[in-house]
Structure formats: C-alpha cells, structure tokens
Amino acid sequence: MATAFVQYLGTGRRKSAVARVFLRPGEGKVVVNGRTLGDYFPSEMSRLMVKQPLLAVEMMDRFDVLINASGGGMVGQAGAARLGIARALCTFNPELRGKLKSNGFLRRDPRIHERKKYGQKGARARFQFSKR
C-alpha cells in the first residue's frame, strides 16, 4: 500500500492579496505560482519576508513550500505568503504557535486601501481651496 501524501495548508491575506500555502515534507524549495522564490520576488526584502516564519522555528530545510498568490502587489503577496506559512506551520505542530505569535507572524495586517470620496480628489486629498 502506498504511503499517504502529507501536506499542510495555510491561507494568508494582506491588503488585497491572497496566498494559499502548501507545506510538504522536503528539502526547502520555495515555489510561487510555478516560479522559484528568487524569480518571482525581485526584492531581497520580499524574499526574506516569505522565509521569516520558517527561519524563526528553524524548519527551512524540512519543508518544500508551494504558494499560489493572487491579487495585490509584490509586497502584499509576500505578506500574505508569510501569514499563510505561519498558519500552515501551526497546523503541522500547534506547539510552534507561541513562537510564531510572539514574533507577530500570526497577526493579519488590517491596513487596506481607503476608498476615494465623492467631491474630493482622493481618499484624503482635497482640491485646492480658493478664497477669491
């Protein structure tokens, strides 16, 4: 009989980005939308943000990470992937929750885009006032 396929799922959101994360036992490969991590995220900051939860619990070389990211921009997708990885690690081992929570990886960043108001230039910007 074949061995069971094991993977751990976590969903992360940031701004308008959503990332579905699958942790699979492996040697530490990170794939985002079918591309390597370095190929998908051009900035070092975004790449580090994605790896932070795995580095915090010292499991970078124990899992292959598959990320399906959509919506938003690069930084939003990196933040969503970070939250998704942290949540997937919690499903793998609930004892890791304390360490991940103390580092702030399980907190969903509530800041989102503010809508433009009618009769105004933008969300906060106003048209210039003319007294005369």
HUHU-V949560 format. One record per helix or strand of 3 or more residues. SS is the DSSP state (~ for helix, > for strand). FROM is the first residue (numbers start at 0). TO is the last residue. Records with the same first field share a line. If there is no record, write none. Layout:
# HUHU-V949560
SS: FROM-TO / FROM-TO
This chain:
# HUHU-V949560
>: 6-13 / 16-24 / 29-31 / 62-69
~: 36-39 / 43-55 / 73-91 / 93-101
